[in-house]
Amino acid sequence: MTDKRSHRAGLKLLFDFWGKYHTIENFHYQWVKDNLSVRTVKRGEQLNATDHRSEMTYFVATGLLARIEENPDTGKRKIMSLAIPNMALMTTNHLYTHNLHPGNIVALRSGIIIAIPHLILRQFQENEKSIDTLIDVLSNKKKRQLALLRRATLGHSPFERYLHFARLLPEIKAATTQIEQADLLGISRHAVQASQYFLLTGKFPEK
């Protein structure tokens, strides 16, 4: 459920973002009103729990979303990717597949998200350049994040992972907790704390 104030705030943030890349006209307001849904989410809420077969893009107006996988044997979670405001997560691998992406999309922070059905995007994308632009921008932002995460983590020690992460993805670092950073980078919380101490002081913590 979304109250009117949150609904208006969510749409304003979407149009502010979209308007950076394409002129917003009356058509866009009507298209969003007819086809998209604004939702308030609470921390810990799983977005794809009620209809796991839905093909959807979730645009983050406020809050923080994550794609999470959990090891059934250990219960340990792995954060595969994140969406801060002006980013999005898809339930599928990409727009033109029906294959659902593994893992669950979970709200790590309460906020406002906008659900965009892929069927609607596919219907309008070819004939409406502005929608094609929106898809491309969101897709490129996600690809860039994943590429930087790969650079930060591949072949590095836990300490080096965190230092690369802090340098390459400062916005993600600022938006996440120590535990979330550990789950994203595949390192321990202790490694996160030690790395943060080094970044702050230039020294390794005493054992």
Secondary structure, 3 states (H helix, E strand, C coil): CCCHHHHHHHHHHHHHHHCCCCCCCHHHHHHHHHHCEEEEECCCCECCCCCCCCCEEEEEEEEEEEEEEECCCCCCEEEEEEECCCCEEECECCCCCCCECCCEEEEEEEEEEEEEEHHHHHHHHCCCHHHHHHHHHHHHHHHHHHHHHHHHHCCCCHHHHHHHHHHHCHHHHHHCCHHHHHHHHCCCHHHHHHHHHHHHHCCCCCC
